[in-house]
Amino acid sequence: MSCRWASLSLCARRWLALAVALTGLLFSTLVATTVSAEPAGIRAGAAAVDISPTIFPINMRGGHTANYAEGLNDPLHARAIVLGDGDTLVALVVVDNIGAAPEALDEAKSLAASKTGIPTENMLIASTHTHTGPSSNSREGSAADVAYRKVFVAGTAEAIVKAHAALQPASVGNAADAVPEEVFNRRWYLKPGKMPPNPYGKFDTVKMNPGNDPATLDHPAGPTDPEVAVLYLRDAKKRPLGLLANYALHYVGGMPKARVSADYFGEFARVMPSRVRGDESFVAMMSNGASGDINNNPFGSSRPPREEFEQIRIVAQKTADASWRALQKIDQYHSDAPVDIRRRTITVKLRRPSADDVAAAKEVLAIKNEDEIAKLPRLAQKYAGNIVAAAERPEETLTFEIQAIRIGDFAIVGIPFETFCEIGLELKKQSPFKQTMVIGLANGRHGYLPTPEQHKLGGYETWLGTNTVEEQTSVVITKQLLEMLTSLRKAT
């Protein structure tokens, strides 16, 4: 009997040991599962990668004629912020480029996705619209142009990969301030008899960049948007991590000739760390807003002469100061804000010239005598070429992508056009979010995007060649984006 009890005791001890072992295994499995799961709450990382060209001379793509750079004035960058809430990761990227082609951006996105797992549709890559940078999409041409495409694609992808690798617990805040004195609508009504003919020999109602002569100018044809909007990220110790700013200003210009430059966007990124006492890991970036009809020229008044690059510094410093002022308005940072995204693909009709327009354009192109060419309106042969090219284009439609991103009570929309200011203002006004940032030239560049009302006025931004899509495109985009924002708002 005692032996039987001893055996039972031994069995019990064995069962107890097995139970303890199983419990320990289960506990360790649970711990491992918890550790490997994506942490809840906001996580963010930021990175900047130099994407400057290294082979010169290289064609800078701003303007109507070839403009070759012999070297760098200041570097070009791809700057990225990757952030998520445990369920959704998004990449917000700003590249120093006049308007990166969708094909190049898609290649960079695919490369980054393969290394990070972030879906390509969760990446927004916007160009700054500097006019002193090379093309992003030259598969043919000079050795410098072809080589730069590889630099651009690889560097843009690398910025996303590095930002993803730097993910860490973070908090986010947003606010806005204003710099009204540096934005000017560049489309003007002129006084009677002062309107010159356009390249087609006809007369528009308004003119782009009309000069500063008060005897010529009447009044601007549209509004401006002075807002400097800011999305700001801090790490778990409340140190500066990353900042995305937005300002509806085309570009500034006025840098040394034959030199590549990131314009005020790059100078803002250089200055901004001093405003927040950020270290070398802090990444600030300035995106271009709805600025298709906005520039930095004070029409109707005179600005004192500036040295080269000086006006760029002035605008960068003012927008950096405004960003700092905006940060002082943030009364609460959120470490658990929801992150979500909506994406839609839109197809619109491409504009087609009439048969009469094509015939007239071919007559202009047939002129070879230099004296006769000199009598034509400015840029007549260039835009005659645009008319013929549009008539011969095999495509009937253009398909492009728009995005809406939510980060708490803050929203971002991305539009792949040089978007007119009043479109951005309307989106901000109608958005269901407390603050909405409108980023132009996002995920591509498909020319100017005027409103139907601005189309009726004519002017450079409405000419066939600078604008390629049907006149109702802005209405379609605005409607779709507002639906997407409403969907994001209702999601939680």
Secondary structure, 3 states (H helix, E strand, C coil): CHHHHHHHHHHHHHHHHHHHHHHHHHHHHHHHHHHHCCCCCCEEEEEEEECCCCCCCEEECCCCCCEEECEECCCCEEEEEEEECCCCEEEEEEECCCCCCHHHHHHHHHHHHHHHCCCHHHEEEEECCCCCCECCCCCCCCHHHHHHHHHHHHHHHHHHHHHHHCCEEEEEEEEEEECHHHCEECEEEECCCCCCCCCCCCCCCEEECCCCCCCCEEEECCCCCCEEEEEEEEECCCCEEEEEEEECCCCCCCCCCCEECCHHHHHHHHHHHHHHCCCCCCEEEEEECCCCCEECCCCCCCCCCCCCCHHHHHHHHHHHHHHHHHHHCCCCCECCCCEEEEEEEEEEEECCCCHHHHHHHHHHHHCCCHHHHHHCCCCHHHHHHHHHHHHHCCCCEEEEEEEEEEECCEEEEEECCEECHHHHHHHHHHCCCCEEEEEECECCCCCEECCHHHHHHCCHHHCECCECECCCHHHHHHHHHHHHHHHHHHCC
